[in-house]
Amino acid sequence: MHIGVHSGFPEFFEGSYHGADVDATARVEAAASPEQILVSARTYELVRHMSDAKFYSQGQFELKGVGRMHLWEV
């Protein structure tokens, strides 16, 4: 199992969520290796002071359809 987390403002229509932030979440999840949790830079900035979790920079990733994004391992 691998997990990817991104924060944003998805659009709800036709019974489900859509939009660029949903796509970004899927790409962050796809970048994670087995047994790895990755969060986007946006999510990292929102939670880094609110959590006892430790975060490790993984650097910049080129995410298909999203562009370059810095990812952090939890």
Predicted model as a PDB file, atoms N, CA, C, CB and O in Angstrom, pLDDT in the B-factor column:
MODEL        1                                                                  
ATOM      1  N   MET A   1       0.839  -1.155   0.000  1.00 93.00           N  
ATOM      2  CA  MET A   1       0.000   0.000   0.000  1.00 93.00           C  
ATOM      3  C   MET A   1       0.895   1.231   0.000  1.00 93.00           C  
ATOM      4  CB  MET A   1      -0.960  -0.010   1.204  1.00 93.00           C  
ATOM      5  O   MET A   1       1.956   1.230   0.623  1.00 93.00           O  
ATOM      6  N   HIS A   2       0.472   2.276  -0.692  1.00 94.00           N  
ATOM      7  CA  HIS A   2       1.149   3.562  -0.662  1.00 94.00           C  
ATOM      8  C   HIS A   2       0.080   4.643  -0.623  1.00 94.00           C  
ATOM      9  CB  HIS A   2       2.102   3.741  -1.893  1.00 94.00           C  
ATOM     10  O   HIS A   2      -1.036   4.454  -1.107  1.00 94.00           O  
ATOM     11  N   ILE A   3       0.443   5.784  -0.037  1.00 97.00           N  
ATOM     12  CA  ILE A   3      -0.529   6.858   0.195  1.00 97.00           C  
ATOM     13  C   ILE A   3       0.039   8.170  -0.311  1.00 97.00           C  
ATOM     14  CB  ILE A   3      -0.895   6.969   1.700  1.00 97.00           C  
ATOM     15  O   ILE A   3       1.221   8.459  -0.123  1.00 97.00           O  
ATOM     16  N   GLY A   4      -0.808   8.966  -0.956  1.00 97.00           N  
ATOM     17  CA  GLY A   4      -0.460  10.310  -1.379  1.00 97.00           C  
ATOM     18  C   GLY A   4      -1.513  11.288  -0.885  1.00 97.00           C  
ATOM     19  O   GLY A   4      -2.712  11.027  -0.992  1.00 97.00           O  
ATOM     20  N   VAL A   5      -1.063  12.414  -0.344  1.00 97.00           N  
ATOM     21  CA  VAL A   5      -1.986  13.411   0.207  1.00 97.00           C  
ATOM     22  C   VAL A   5      -1.667  14.773  -0.402  1.00 97.00           C  
ATOM     23  CB  VAL A   5      -1.892  13.466   1.768  1.00 97.00           C  
ATOM     24  O   VAL A   5      -0.510  15.191  -0.455  1.00 97.00           O  
ATOM     25  N   HIS A   6      -2.710  15.451  -0.857  1.00 97.00           N  
ATOM     26  CA  HIS A   6      -2.596  16.799  -1.394  1.00 97.00           C  
ATOM     27  C   HIS A   6      -3.800  17.580  -0.893  1.00 97.00           C  
ATOM     28  CB  HIS A   6      -2.519  16.798  -2.968  1.00 97.00           C  
ATOM     29  O   HIS A   6      -4.876  17.007  -0.724  1.00 97.00           O  
ATOM     30  N   SER A   7      -3.645  18.854  -0.657  1.00 96.00           N  
ATOM     31  CA  SER A   7      -4.733  19.699  -0.168  1.00 96.00           C  
ATOM     32  C   SER A   7      -5.162  20.666  -1.250  1.00 96.00           C  
ATOM     33  CB  SER A   7      -4.312  20.465   1.097  1.00 96.00           C  
ATOM     34  O   SER A   7      -4.331  21.216  -1.973  1.00 96.00           O  
ATOM     35  N   GLY A   8      -6.467  20.869  -1.356  1.00 96.00           N  
ATOM     36  CA  GLY A   8      -6.947  21.784  -2.384  1.00 96.00           C  
ATOM     37  C   GLY A   8      -8.444  21.955  -2.336  1.00 96.00           C  
ATOM     38  O   GLY A   8      -9.078  21.750  -1.301  1.00 96.00           O  
ATOM     39  N   PHE A   9      -9.003  22.333  -3.471  1.00 95.00           N  
ATOM     40  CA  PHE A   9     -10.419  22.651  -3.582  1.00 95.00           C  
ATOM     41  C   PHE A   9     -11.035  21.896  -4.759  1.00 95.00           C  
ATOM     42  CB  PHE A   9     -10.624  24.172  -3.746  1.00 95.00           C  
ATOM     43  O   PHE A   9     -11.226  22.467  -5.832  1.00 95.00           O  
ATOM     44  N   PRO A  10     -11.346  20.608  -4.558  1.00 94.00           N  
ATOM     45  CA  PRO A  10     -11.954  19.846  -5.647  1.00 94.00           C  
ATOM     46  C   PRO A  10     -13.376  20.339  -5.920  1.00 94.00           C  
ATOM     47  CB  PRO A  10     -11.963  18.341  -5.313  1.00 94.00           C  
ATOM     48  O   PRO A  10     -14.034  20.916  -5.055  1.00 94.00           O  
ATOM     49  N   GLU A  11     -13.820  20.093  -7.139  1.00 94.00           N  
ATOM     50  CA  GLU A  11     -15.169  20.481  -7.540  1.00 94.00           C  
ATOM     51  C   GLU A  11     -16.054  19.243  -7.521  1.00 94.00           C  
ATOM     52  CB  GLU A  11     -15.171  21.149  -8.953  1.00 94.00           C  
ATOM     53  O   GLU A  11     -15.671  18.196  -8.043  1.00 94.00           O  
ATOM     54  N   PHE A  12     -17.249  19.358  -6.915  1.00 96.00           N  
ATOM     55  CA  PHE A  12     -18.179  18.237  -6.858  1.00 96.00           C  
ATOM     56  C   PHE A  12     -19.251  18.422  -7.918  1.00 96.00           C  
ATOM     57  CB  PHE A  12     -18.813  18.110  -5.452  1.00 96.00           C  
ATOM     58  O   PHE A  12     -20.006  19.394  -7.885  1.00 96.00           O  
ATOM     59  N   PHE A  13     -19.315  17.489  -8.854  1.00 93.00           N  
ATOM     60  CA  PHE A  13     -20.400  17.469  -9.828  1.00 93.00           C  
ATOM     61  C   PHE A  13     -20.540  16.058 -10.381  1.00 93.00           C  
ATOM     62  CB  PHE A  13     -20.147  18.490 -10.973  1.00 93.00           C  
ATOM     63  O   PHE A  13     -19.600  15.264 -10.357  1.00 93.00           O  
ATOM     64  N   GLU A  14     -21.710  15.775 -10.869  1.00 94.00           N  
ATOM     65  CA  GLU A  14     -22.038  14.455 -11.401  1.00 94.00           C  
ATOM     66  C   GLU A  14     -21.733  13.341 -10.402  1.00 94.00           C  
ATOM     67  CB  GLU A  14     -21.276  14.210 -12.692  1.00 94.00           C  
ATOM     68  O   GLU A  14     -21.313  12.250 -10.789  1.00 94.00           O  
ATOM     69  N   GLY A  15     -21.945  13.621  -9.123  1.00 96.00           N  
ATOM     70  CA  GLY A  15     -21.826  12.599  -8.093  1.00 96.00           C  
ATOM     71  C   GLY A  15     -20.431  12.294  -7.587  1.00 96.00           C  
ATOM     72  O   GLY A  15     -20.266  11.376  -6.783  1.00 96.00           O  
ATOM     73  N   SER A  16     -19.408  13.038  -8.033  1.00 95.00           N  
ATOM     74  CA  SER A  16     -18.064  12.804  -7.517  1.00 95.00           C  
ATOM     75  C   SER A  16     -17.221  14.072  -7.639  1.00 95.00           C  
ATOM     76  CB  SER A  16     -17.391  11.636  -8.266  1.00 95.00           C  
ATOM     77  O   SER A  16     -17.654  15.080  -8.198  1.00 95.00           O  
ATOM     78  N   TYR A  17     -16.004  13.992  -7.098  1.00 94.00           N  
ATOM     79  CA  TYR A  17     -15.103  15.135  -7.103  1.00 94.00           C  
ATOM     80  C   TYR A  17     -14.200  15.104  -8.335  1.00 94.00           C  
ATOM     81  CB  TYR A  17     -14.258  15.156  -5.822  1.00 94.00           C  
ATOM     82  O   TYR A  17     -13.756  14.043  -8.774  1.00 94.00           O  
ATOM     83  N   HIS A  18     -13.941  16.293  -8.882  1.00 95.00           N  
ATOM     84  CA  HIS A  18     -13.127  16.448 -10.087  1.00 95.00           C  
ATOM     85  C   HIS A  18     -12.247  17.684  -9.943  1.00 95.00           C  
ATOM     86  CB  HIS A  18     -14.020  16.553 -11.356  1.00 95.00           C  
ATOM     87  O   HIS A  18     -12.434  18.478  -9.020  1.00 95.00           O  
ATOM     88  N   GLY A  19     -11.304  17.845 -10.840  1.00 94.00           N  
ATOM     89  CA  GLY A  19     -10.508  19.060 -10.911  1.00 94.00           C  
ATOM     90  C   GLY A  19      -9.023  18.826 -10.751  1.00 94.00           C  
ATOM     91  O   GLY A  19      -8.567  17.705 -10.525  1.00 94.00           O  
ATOM     92  N   ALA A  20      -8.284  19.907 -10.875  1.00 94.00           N  
ATOM     93  CA  ALA A  20      -6.826  19.859 -10.836  1.00 94.00           C  
ATOM     94  C   ALA A  20      -6.297  19.307  -9.511  1.00 94.00           C  
ATOM     95  CB  ALA A  20      -6.259  21.244 -11.075  1.00 94.00           C  
ATOM     96  O   ALA A  20      -5.297  18.590  -9.500  1.00 94.00           O  
ATOM     97  N   ASP A  21      -6.952  19.630  -8.404  1.00 95.00           N  
ATOM     98  CA  ASP A  21      -6.463  19.134  -7.114  1.00 95.00           C  
ATOM     99  C   ASP A  21      -6.700  17.640  -6.953  1.00 95.00           C  
ATOM    100  CB  ASP A  21      -7.135  19.884  -5.975  1.00 95.00           C  
ATOM    101  O   ASP A  21      -5.912  16.967  -6.289  1.00 95.00           O  
ATOM    102  N   VAL A  22      -7.748  17.111  -7.534  1.00 95.00           N  
ATOM    103  CA  VAL A  22      -7.972  15.661  -7.525  1.00 95.00           C  
ATOM    104  C   VAL A  22      -6.886  14.981  -8.360  1.00 95.00           C  
ATOM    105  CB  VAL A  22      -9.394  15.309  -8.075  1.00 95.00           C  
ATOM    106  O   VAL A  22      -6.339  13.951  -7.965  1.00 95.00           O  
ATOM    107  N   ASP A  23      -6.583  15.567  -9.516  1.00 95.00           N  
ATOM    108  CA  ASP A  23      -5.515  15.023 -10.361  1.00 95.00           C  
ATOM    109  C   ASP A  23      -4.173  15.062  -9.643  1.00 95.00           C  
ATOM    110  CB  ASP A  23      -5.426  15.801 -11.679  1.00 95.00           C  
ATOM    111  O   ASP A  23      -3.409  14.099  -9.703  1.00 95.00           O  
ATOM    112  N   ALA A  24      -3.879  16.172  -8.963  1.00 96.00           N  
ATOM    113  CA  ALA A  24      -2.611  16.295  -8.236  1.00 96.00           C  
ATOM    114  C   ALA A  24      -2.513  15.241  -7.142  1.00 96.00           C  
ATOM    115  CB  ALA A  24      -2.468  17.701  -7.630  1.00 96.00           C  
ATOM    116  O   ALA A  24      -1.446  14.660  -6.942  1.00 96.00           O  
ATOM    117  N   THR A  25      -3.598  14.987  -6.435  1.00 96.00           N  
ATOM    118  CA  THR A  25      -3.602  13.968  -5.387  1.00 96.00           C  
ATOM    119  C   THR A  25      -3.275  12.602  -5.965  1.00 96.00           C  
ATOM    120  CB  THR A  25      -4.960  13.930  -4.677  1.00 96.00           C  
ATOM    121  O   THR A  25      -2.485  11.852  -5.391  1.00 96.00           O  
ATOM    122  N   ALA A  26      -3.879  12.279  -7.094  1.00 96.00           N  
ATOM    123  CA  ALA A  26      -3.619  10.992  -7.744  1.00 96.00           C  
ATOM    124  C   ALA A  26      -2.156  10.877  -8.148  1.00 96.00           C  
ATOM    125  CB  ALA A  26      -4.522  10.816  -8.974  1.00 96.00           C  
ATOM    126  O   ALA A  26      -1.573   9.799  -8.030  1.00 96.00           O  
ATOM    127  N   ARG A  27      -1.555  11.950  -8.619  1.00 97.00           N  
ATOM    128  CA  ARG A  27      -0.153  11.920  -9.036  1.00 97.00           C  
ATOM    129  C   ARG A  27       0.796  11.795  -7.847  1.00 97.00           C  
ATOM    130  CB  ARG A  27       0.182  13.171  -9.830  1.00 97.00           C  
ATOM    131  O   ARG A  27       1.815  11.111  -7.935  1.00 97.00           O  
ATOM    132  N   VAL A  28       0.463  12.456  -6.732  1.00 98.00           N  
ATOM    133  CA  VAL A  28       1.283  12.321  -5.522  1.00 98.00           C  
ATOM    134  C   VAL A  28       1.227  10.872  -5.041  1.00 98.00           C  
ATOM    135  CB  VAL A  28       0.796  13.296  -4.397  1.00 98.00           C  
ATOM    136  O   VAL A  28       2.248  10.291  -4.673  1.00 98.00           O  
ATOM    137  N   GLU A  29       0.039  10.301  -5.048  1.00 97.00           N  
ATOM    138  CA  GLU A  29      -0.124   8.901  -4.634  1.00 97.00           C  
ATOM    139  C   GLU A  29       0.668   7.976  -5.551  1.00 97.00           C  
ATOM    140  CB  GLU A  29      -1.614   8.503  -4.637  1.00 97.00           C  
ATOM    141  O   GLU A  29       1.308   7.038  -5.075  1.00 97.00           O  
ATOM    142  N   ALA A  30       0.633   8.224  -6.848  1.00 96.00           N  
ATOM    143  CA  ALA A  30       1.350   7.385  -7.807  1.00 96.00           C  
ATOM    144  C   ALA A  30       2.869   7.481  -7.629  1.00 96.00           C  
ATOM    145  CB  ALA A  30       0.970   7.778  -9.230  1.00 96.00           C  
ATOM    146  O   ALA A  30       3.588   6.540  -7.965  1.00 96.00           O  
ATOM    147  N   ALA A  31       3.358   8.595  -7.110  1.00 96.00           N  
ATOM    148  CA  ALA A  31       4.796   8.784  -6.909  1.00 96.00           C  
ATOM    149  C   ALA A  31       5.312   8.029  -5.687  1.00 96.00           C  
ATOM    150  CB  ALA A  31       5.111  10.264  -6.766  1.00 96.00           C  
ATOM    151  O   ALA A  31       6.514   7.797  -5.561  1.00 96.00           O  
ATOM    152  N   ALA A  32       4.408   7.647  -4.789  1.00 97.00           N  
ATOM    153  CA  ALA A  32       4.812   6.950  -3.568  1.00 97.00           C  
ATOM    154  C   ALA A  32       5.189   5.506  -3.868  1.00 97.00           C  
ATOM    155  CB  ALA A  32       3.687   6.996  -2.525  1.00 97.00           C  
ATOM    156  O   ALA A  32       4.557   4.840  -4.688  1.00 97.00           O  
ATOM    157  N   SER A  33       6.224   5.040  -3.196  1.00 96.00           N  
ATOM    158  CA  SER A  33       6.651   3.642  -3.287  1.00 96.00           C  
ATOM    159  C   SER A  33       5.810   2.802  -2.328  1.00 96.00           C  
ATOM    160  CB  SER A  33       8.175   3.498  -2.962  1.00 96.00           C  
ATOM    161  O   SER A  33       5.108   3.353  -1.479  1.00 96.00           O  
ATOM    162  N   PRO A  34       5.870   1.483  -2.451  1.00 96.00           N  
ATOM    163  CA  PRO A  34       5.153   0.646  -1.485  1.00 96.00           C  
ATOM    164  C   PRO A  34       5.555   0.991  -0.049  1.00 96.00           C  
ATOM    165  CB  PRO A  34       5.422  -0.842  -1.764  1.00 96.00           C  
ATOM    166  O   PRO A  34       6.731   1.205   0.247  1.00 96.00           O  
ATOM    167  N   GLU A  35       4.566   1.038   0.824  1.00 96.00           N  
ATOM    168  CA  GLU A  35       4.747   1.345   2.247  1.00 96.00           C  
ATOM    169  C   GLU A  35       5.266   2.768   2.491  1.00 96.00           C  
ATOM    170  CB  GLU A  35       5.706   0.346   2.867  1.00 96.00           C  
ATOM    171  O   GLU A  35       5.916   3.021   3.505  1.00 96.00           O  
ATOM    172  N   GLN A  36       4.987   3.684   1.582  1.00 97.00           N  
ATOM    173  CA  GLN A  36       5.438   5.067   1.719  1.00 97.00           C  
ATOM    174  C   GLN A  36       4.231   6.003   1.723  1.00 97.00           C  
ATOM    175  CB  GLN A  36       6.419   5.444   0.574  1.00 97.00           C  
ATOM    176  O   GLN A  36       3.249   5.780   1.014  1.00 97.00           O  
ATOM    177  N   ILE A  37       4.326   7.046   2.533  1.00 97.00           N  
ATOM    178  CA  ILE A  37       3.320   8.102   2.553  1.00 97.00           C  
ATOM    179  C   ILE A  37       3.990   9.376   2.075  1.00 97.00           C  
ATOM    180  CB  ILE A  37       2.695   8.285   3.982  1.00 97.00           C  
ATOM    181  O   ILE A  37       4.977   9.819   2.663  1.00 97.00           O  
ATOM    182  N   LEU A  38       3.460   9.969   1.010  1.00 98.00           N  
ATOM    183  CA  LEU A  38       3.971  11.236   0.492  1.00 98.00           C  
ATOM    184  C   LEU A  38       2.901  12.307   0.618  1.00 98.00           C  
ATOM    185  CB  LEU A  38       4.424  11.091  -0.980  1.00 98.00           C  
ATOM    186  O   LEU A  38       1.713  12.039   0.442  1.00 98.00           O  
ATOM    187  N   VAL A  39       3.336  13.524   0.924  1.00 98.00           N  
ATOM    188  CA  VAL A  39       2.430  14.672   0.934  1.00 98.00           C  
ATOM    189  C   VAL A  39       3.017  15.751   0.033  1.00 98.00           C  
ATOM    190  CB  VAL A  39       2.206  15.213   2.390  1.00 98.00           C  
ATOM    191  O   VAL A  39       4.232  15.870  -0.122  1.00 98.00           O  
ATOM    192  N   SER A  40       2.119  16.529  -0.552  1.00 98.00           N  
ATOM    193  CA  SER A  40       2.553  17.636  -1.401  1.00 98.00           C  
ATOM    194  C   SER A  40       3.092  18.772  -0.541  1.00 98.00           C  
ATOM    195  CB  SER A  40       1.389  18.134  -2.288  1.00 98.00           C  
ATOM    196  O   SER A  40       2.872  18.809   0.670  1.00 98.00           O  
ATOM    197  N   ALA A  41       3.794  19.688  -1.174  1.00 97.00           N  
ATOM    198  CA  ALA A  41       4.329  20.851  -0.462  1.00 97.00           C  
ATOM    199  C   ALA A  41       3.203  21.670   0.171  1.00 97.00           C  
ATOM    200  CB  ALA A  41       5.152  21.733  -1.417  1.00 97.00           C  
ATOM    201  O   ALA A  41       3.358  22.195   1.274  1.00 97.00           O  
ATOM    202  N   ARG A  42       2.081  21.778  -0.522  1.00 96.00           N  
ATOM    203  CA  ARG A  42       0.939  22.530   0.013  1.00 96.00           C  
ATOM    204  C   ARG A  42       0.440  21.896   1.304  1.00 96.00           C  
ATOM    205  CB  ARG A  42      -0.203  22.597  -1.022  1.00 96.00           C  
ATOM    206  O   ARG A  42       0.193  22.596   2.287  1.00 96.00           O  
ATOM    207  N   THR A  43       0.291  20.582   1.307  1.00 97.00           N  
ATOM    208  CA  THR A  43      -0.157  19.885   2.509  1.00 97.00           C  
ATOM    209  C   THR A  43       0.885  19.996   3.611  1.00 97.00           C  
ATOM    210  CB  THR A  43      -0.449  18.412   2.201  1.00 97.00           C  
ATOM    211  O   THR A  43       0.542  20.222   4.771  1.00 97.00           O  
ATOM    212  N   TYR A  44       2.134  19.842   3.260  1.00 97.00           N  
ATOM    213  CA  TYR A  44       3.224  19.972   4.234  1.00 97.00           C  
ATOM    214  C   TYR A  44       3.153  21.321   4.952  1.00 97.00           C  
ATOM    215  CB  TYR A  44       4.592  19.812   3.537  1.00 97.00           C  
ATOM    216  O   TYR A  44       3.266  21.384   6.176  1.00 97.00           O  
ATOM    217  N   GLU A  45       2.968  22.383   4.198  1.00 96.00           N  
ATOM    218  CA  GLU A  45       2.901  23.716   4.811  1.00 96.00           C  
ATOM    219  C   GLU A  45       1.706  23.852   5.760  1.00 96.00           C  
ATOM    220  CB  GLU A  45       2.819  24.790   3.723  1.00 96.00           C  
ATOM    221  O   GLU A  45       1.778  24.584   6.747  1.00 96.00           O  
ATOM    222  N   LEU A  46       0.627  23.159   5.468  1.00 95.00           N  
ATOM    223  CA  LEU A  46      -0.569  23.229   6.317  1.00 95.00           C  
ATOM    224  C   LEU A  46      -0.437  22.426   7.605  1.00 95.00           C  
ATOM    225  CB  LEU A  46      -1.769  22.740   5.549  1.00 95.00           C  
ATOM    226  O   LEU A  46      -1.013  22.809   8.624  1.00 95.00           O  
ATOM    227  N   VAL A  47       0.307  21.323   7.585  1.00 94.00           N  
ATOM    228  CA  VAL A  47       0.314  20.416   8.738  1.00 94.00           C  
ATOM    229  C   VAL A  47       1.647  20.294   9.465  1.00 94.00           C  
ATOM    230  CB  VAL A  47      -0.101  19.075   8.297  1.00 94.00           C  
ATOM    231  O   VAL A  47       1.701  19.658  10.518  1.00 94.00           O  
ATOM    232  N   ARG A  48       2.700  20.865   8.957  1.00 93.00           N  
ATOM    233  CA  ARG A  48       4.024  20.619   9.548  1.00 93.00           C  
ATOM    234  C   ARG A  48       4.131  21.055  11.001  1.00 93.00           C  
ATOM    235  CB  ARG A  48       5.076  21.328   8.746  1.00 93.00           C  
ATOM    236  O   ARG A  48       4.930  20.486  11.745  1.00 93.00           O  
ATOM    237  N   HIS A  49       3.356  22.045  11.431  1.00 91.00           N  
ATOM    238  CA  HIS A  49       3.408  22.497  12.828  1.00 91.00           C  
ATOM    239  C   HIS A  49       2.299  21.891  13.675  1.00 91.00           C  
ATOM    240  CB  HIS A  49       3.322  24.010  12.890  1.00 91.00           C  
ATOM    241  O   HIS A  49       2.280  22.082  14.891  1.00 91.00           O  
ATOM    242  N   MET A  50       1.379  21.168  13.060  1.00 86.00           N  
ATOM    243  CA  MET A  50       0.229  20.637  13.783  1.00 86.00           C  
ATOM    244  C   MET A  50       0.349  19.153  14.082  1.00 86.00           C  
ATOM    245  CB  MET A  50      -1.023  20.888  13.000  1.00 86.00           C  
ATOM    246  O   MET A  50      -0.603  18.561  14.591  1.00 86.00           O  
ATOM    247  N   SER A  51       1.452  18.545  13.795  1.00 76.00           N  
ATOM    248  CA  SER A  51       1.555  17.100  13.870  1.00 76.00           C  
ATOM    249  C   SER A  51       2.827  16.671  14.582  1.00 76.00           C  
ATOM    250  CB  SER A  51       1.507  16.497  12.484  1.00 76.00           C  
ATOM    251  O   SER A  51       3.845  17.362  14.550  1.00 76.00           O  
ATOM    252  N   ASP A  52       2.742  15.512  15.225  1.00 86.00           N  
ATOM    253  CA  ASP A  52       3.933  14.910  15.819  1.00 86.00           C  
ATOM    254  C   ASP A  52       4.710  14.095  14.790  1.00 86.00           C  
ATOM    255  CB  ASP A  52       3.546  14.027  17.005  1.00 86.00           C  
ATOM    256  O   ASP A  52       5.786  13.578  15.090  1.00 86.00           O  
ATOM    257  N   ALA A  53       4.175  13.981  13.597  1.00 92.00           N  
ATOM    258  CA  ALA A  53       4.837  13.224  12.528  1.00 92.00           C  
ATOM    259  C   ALA A  53       6.107  13.945  12.099  1.00 92.00           C  
ATOM    260  CB  ALA A  53       3.887  13.031  11.314  1.00 92.00           C  
ATOM    261  O   ALA A  53       6.216  15.166  12.212  1.00 92.00           O  
ATOM    262  N   LYS A  54       7.053  13.175  11.612  1.00 94.00           N  
ATOM    263  CA  LYS A  54       8.281  13.745  11.065  1.00 94.00           C  
ATOM    264  C   LYS A  54       8.179  13.728   9.552  1.00 94.00           C  
ATOM    265  CB  LYS A  54       9.541  12.963  11.552  1.00 94.00           C  
ATOM    266  O   LYS A  54       7.647  12.786   8.965  1.00 94.00           O  
ATOM    267  N   PHE A  55       8.691  14.773   8.928  1.00 96.00           N  
ATOM    268  CA  PHE A  55       8.634  14.919   7.484  1.00 96.00           C  
ATOM    269  C   PHE A  55      10.039  14.961   6.915  1.00 96.00           C  
ATOM    270  CB  PHE A  55       7.856  16.181   7.093  1.00 96.00           C  
ATOM    271  O   PHE A  55      10.931  15.598   7.476  1.00 96.00           O  
ATOM    272  N   TYR A  56      10.231  14.265   5.780  1.00 97.00           N  
ATOM    273  CA  TYR A  56      11.532  14.180   5.133  1.00 97.00           C  
ATOM    274  C   TYR A  56      11.387  14.610   3.680  1.00 97.00           C  
ATOM    275  CB  TYR A  56      12.114  12.743   5.231  1.00 97.00           C  
ATOM    276  O   TYR A  56      10.620  14.017   2.922  1.00 97.00           O  
ATOM    277  N   SER A  57      12.119  15.633   3.301  1.00 98.00           N  
ATOM    278  CA  SER A  57      12.055  16.140   1.943  1.00 98.00           C  
ATOM    279  C   SER A  57      12.481  15.063   0.954  1.00 98.00           C  
ATOM    280  CB  SER A  57      12.932  17.385   1.791  1.00 98.00           C  
ATOM    281  O   SER A  57      13.499  14.399   1.145  1.00 98.00           O  
ATOM    282  N   GLN A  58      11.701  14.899  -0.093  1.00 98.00           N  
ATOM    283  CA  GLN A  58      12.022  13.948  -1.153  1.00 98.00           C  
ATOM    284  C   GLN A  58      12.431  14.663  -2.437  1.00 98.00           C  
ATOM    285  CB  GLN A  58      10.829  13.034  -1.422  1.00 98.00           C  
ATOM    286  O   GLN A  58      12.786  14.020  -3.425  1.00 98.00           O  
ATOM    287  N   GLY A  59      12.381  15.999  -2.422  1.00 97.00           N  
ATOM    288  CA  GLY A  59      12.789  16.775  -3.580  1.00 97.00           C  
ATOM    289  C   GLY A  59      11.654  17.033  -4.555  1.00 97.00           C  
ATOM    290  O   GLY A  59      10.483  16.774  -4.274  1.00 97.00           O  
ATOM    291  N   GLN A  60      12.044  17.552  -5.707  1.00 97.00           N  
ATOM    292  CA  GLN A  60      11.088  17.915  -6.760  1.00 97.00           C  
ATOM    293  C   GLN A  60      10.751  16.701  -7.622  1.00 97.00           C  
ATOM    294  CB  GLN A  60      11.656  19.051  -7.640  1.00 97.00           C  
ATOM    295  O   GLN A  60      11.629  15.909  -7.965  1.00 97.00           O  
ATOM    296  N   PHE A  61       9.487  16.564  -7.963  1.00 96.00           N  
ATOM    297  CA  PHE A  61       9.019  15.510  -8.853  1.00 96.00           C  
ATOM    298  C   PHE A  61       8.297  16.159 -10.020  1.00 96.00           C  
ATOM    299  CB  PHE A  61       8.090  14.503  -8.106  1.00 96.00           C  
ATOM    300  O   PHE A  61       7.596  17.156  -9.845  1.00 96.00           O  
ATOM    301  N   GLU A  62       8.463  15.609 -11.188  1.00 95.00           N  
ATOM    302  CA  GLU A  62       7.702  16.038 -12.364  1.00 95.00           C  
ATOM    303  C   GLU A  62       6.485  15.131 -12.435  1.00 95.00           C  
ATOM    304  CB  GLU A  62       8.568  15.970 -13.700  1.00 95.00           C  
ATOM    305  O   GLU A  62       6.594  13.955 -12.781  1.00 95.00           O  
ATOM    306  N   LEU A  63       5.327  15.683 -12.106  1.00 95.00           N  
ATOM    307  CA  LEU A  63       4.095  14.900 -12.055  1.00 95.00           C  
ATOM    308  C   LEU A  63       3.268  15.134 -13.315  1.00 95.00           C  
ATOM    309  CB  LEU A  63       3.274  15.258 -10.801  1.00 95.00           C  
ATOM    310  O   LEU A  63       2.948  16.274 -13.653  1.00 95.00           O  
ATOM    311  N   LYS A  64       2.928  14.061 -14.000  1.00 93.00           N  
ATOM    312  CA  LYS A  64       2.203  14.112 -15.269  1.00 93.00           C  
ATOM    313  C   LYS A  64       0.923  14.946 -15.144  1.00 93.00           C  
ATOM    314  CB  LYS A  64       1.863  12.692 -15.743  1.00 93.00           C  
ATOM    315  O   LYS A  64       0.076  14.692 -14.288  1.00 93.00           O  
ATOM    316  N   GLY A  65       0.810  15.938 -16.014  1.00 90.00           N  
ATOM    317  CA  GLY A  65      -0.368  16.784 -16.035  1.00 90.00           C  
ATOM    318  C   GLY A  65      -0.440  17.813 -14.930  1.00 90.00           C  
ATOM    319  O   GLY A  65      -1.361  18.630 -14.893  1.00 90.00           O  
ATOM    320  N   VAL A  66       0.539  17.778 -14.019  1.00 91.00           N  
ATOM    321  CA  VAL A  66       0.537  18.683 -12.864  1.00 91.00           C  
ATOM    322  C   VAL A  66       1.739  19.617 -12.911  1.00 91.00           C  
ATOM    323  CB  VAL A  66       0.538  17.883 -11.547  1.00 91.00           C  
ATOM    324  O   VAL A  66       1.629  20.796 -12.573  1.00 91.00           O  
ATOM    325  N   GLY A  67       2.882  19.092 -13.330  1.00 94.00           N  
ATOM    326  CA  GLY A  67       4.113  19.872 -13.350  1.00 94.00           C  
ATOM    327  C   GLY A  67       5.016  19.485 -12.187  1.00 94.00           C  
ATOM    328  O   GLY A  67       4.847  18.432 -11.572  1.00 94.00           O  
ATOM    329  N   ARG A  68       5.973  20.355 -11.897  1.00 96.00           N  
ATOM    330  CA  ARG A  68       6.931  20.081 -10.821  1.00 96.00           C  
ATOM    331  C   ARG A  68       6.294  20.361  -9.466  1.00 96.00           C  
ATOM    332  CB  ARG A  68       8.212  20.929 -10.997  1.00 96.00           C  
ATOM    333  O   ARG A  68       5.631  21.379  -9.269  1.00 96.00           O  
ATOM    334  N   MET A  69       6.511  19.440  -8.542  1.00 96.00           N  
ATOM    335  CA  MET A  69       5.971  19.599  -7.204  1.00 96.00           C  
ATOM    336  C   MET A  69       6.955  18.995  -6.212  1.00 96.00           C  
ATOM    337  CB  MET A  69       4.571  18.936  -7.078  1.00 96.00           C  
ATOM    338  O   MET A  69       7.484  17.904  -6.427  1.00 96.00           O  
ATOM    339  N   HIS A  70       7.191  19.719  -5.125  1.00 98.00           N  
ATOM    340  CA  HIS A  70       8.044  19.205  -4.051  1.00 98.00           C  
ATOM    341  C   HIS A  70       7.211  18.256  -3.199  1.00 98.00           C  
ATOM    342  CB  HIS A  70       8.640  20.371  -3.179  1.00 98.00           C  
ATOM    343  O   HIS A  70       6.092  18.586  -2.808  1.00 98.00           O  
ATOM    344  N   LEU A  71       7.759  17.074  -2.912  1.00 98.00           N  
ATOM    345  CA  LEU A  71       7.053  16.090  -2.115  1.00 98.00           C  
ATOM    346  C   LEU A  71       7.827  15.790  -0.835  1.00 98.00           C  
ATOM    347  CB  LEU A  71       6.828  14.807  -2.921  1.00 98.00           C  
ATOM    348  O   LEU A  71       9.055  15.866  -0.793  1.00 98.00           O  
ATOM    349  N   TRP A  72       7.078  15.451   0.198  1.00 98.00           N  
ATOM    350  CA  TRP A  72       7.632  15.148   1.514  1.00 98.00           C  
ATOM    351  C   TRP A  72       7.168  13.771   1.958  1.00 98.00           C  
ATOM    352  CB  TRP A  72       7.219  16.220   2.547  1.00 98.00           C  
ATOM    353  O   TRP A  72       5.995  13.436   1.794  1.00 98.00           O  
ATOM    354  N   GLU A  73       8.061  12.967   2.516  1.00 97.00           N  
ATOM    355  CA  GLU A  73       7.681  11.680   3.085  1.00 97.00           C  
ATOM    356  C   GLU A  73       7.320  11.865   4.540  1.00 97.00           C  
ATOM    357  CB  GLU A  73       8.813  10.647   2.933  1.00 97.00           C  
ATOM    358  O   GLU A  73       7.975  12.619   5.258  1.00 97.00           O  
ATOM    359  N   VAL A  74       6.279  11.178   4.978  1.00 95.00           N  
ATOM    360  CA  VAL A  74       5.860  11.229   6.377  1.00 95.00           C  
ATOM    361  C   VAL A  74       6.388   9.998   7.072  1.00 95.00           C  
ATOM    362  CB  VAL A  74       4.314  11.324   6.511  1.00 95.00           C  
ATOM    363  O   VAL A  74       6.160   9.819   8.268  1.00 95.00           O  
TER     364      VAL A  74                                                      
ENDMDL                                                                          
END                                                                             
